[in-house]
């Protein structure tokens, strides 16, 4: 009889940290605050203390302030499972959520109400005070193409259901050029990542069950938002593939007309650079003749970070500032593969998903 393997405890996960400090230069909150308590190492020490002394109560502001970007994991020589430790700690010691975060999490779990709310937000947007405009104005509501009979499904998500409509249409155009297709089922909901990072694992599990049921008849799920991909990988029940990677593997069939020297700025989200196929985006854009591409330098997390832009707008703006400052003056569009980043970076110039941009030059 095979032995039953026991999952590591929070204390065991915390003890994996060797306190070398290699993560510090890669942590956006440490770079901003310059405090050990705002670093992965400092937070791990606090999480270790909470694991060994579980009766502690109170507000743990430095833990709550973690963006969950996982940049520290990518450079950790000890392979600390930081995200797992953070989520499990937040289950026991839930973060102090703002009313905006609580409202957003509830709406993300109720897709029809979220869509209705975004429709109202679009209508009221022109008359709202600036402080009541936490997100860009949603595009005009329009239905996705009728579901096709396909072995591929496109994930619609929650907020992206409205904001990524044009990107989904563009993806269908590119797939058709490849002689491929995809269905857009209406039943999937939020990927659950925001709920999971808030310690609401029961809600995340419920969302995962809904998605698994929605995708049970498909061979794979194509995902436009790099931030949703990792959450879906553990819950969809079928292979989850980044849409850019899927296209890049078949790129020889894609032909594009000249961009005539147009200049774009390419932002690489944390979820694509450290935990996803970031190179696929540049490889595909490079197939457009006469397109000038400036890959923005890695200035750290843009500050979108799930619900962080709603929870702490001032700090989110501070994290966004160096990203916007790095955009060349001659660039006329900013491209980013993650929905949260695009919503947060919008304003200085138009922001699009790379697939939406590419479809404009498709032959």
Number of C-alpha atoms within 10 A of each C-alpha: 3 4 5 6 6 6 8 10 12 21 17 13 21 24 14 14 20 14 15 11 16 15 19 22 15 22 22 23 25 19 15 12 11 12 13 15 18 22 26 27 23 19 22 25 18 17 25 20 15 18 21 12 10 13 9 11 10 9 12 15 12 17 25 19 17 21 20 19 22 20 24 25 19 14 16 18 12 12 14 20 16 23 15 14 21 24 21 22 21 21 16 15 22 19 21 18 13 12 11 15 21 16 11 18 19 15 18 23 20 15 19 13 13 19 19 12 13 21 18 12 18 16 14 12 18 11 8 11 8 9 6 10 13 13 17 16 18 19 14 11 14 9 7 17 13 10 12 13 12 15 15 20 24 24 31 26 23 22 21 21 19 21 21 22 20 18 20 26 17 21 24 21 19 23 18 12 15 15 9 13 19 22 21 23 17 15 14 24 24 28 30 28 21 25 26 21 25 27 21 21 19 13 17 22 16 14 22 24 16 17 23 18 13 19 23 12 13 17 14 20 26 23 24 27 26 28 26 22 26 19 19 24 15 14 20 23 20 17 15 22 21 23 25 26 20 14 20 19 11 12 17 11 12 17 15 15 14 15 14 11 11 15 19 21 22 25 29 25 28 22 23 22 16 17 18 17 16 21 14 20 22 17 14 21 20 13 17 19 16 14 16 17 17 17 15 17 13 16 16 20 25 27 28 26 22 21 23 21 25 19 18 16 16 13 16 21 16 13 22 21 15 16 19 19 12 16 22 13 9 10 17 15 17 25 24 24 26 25 23 25 27 24 22 24 26 16 11 12 13 13 22 23 22 23 27 20 19 20 17 13 14 16 10
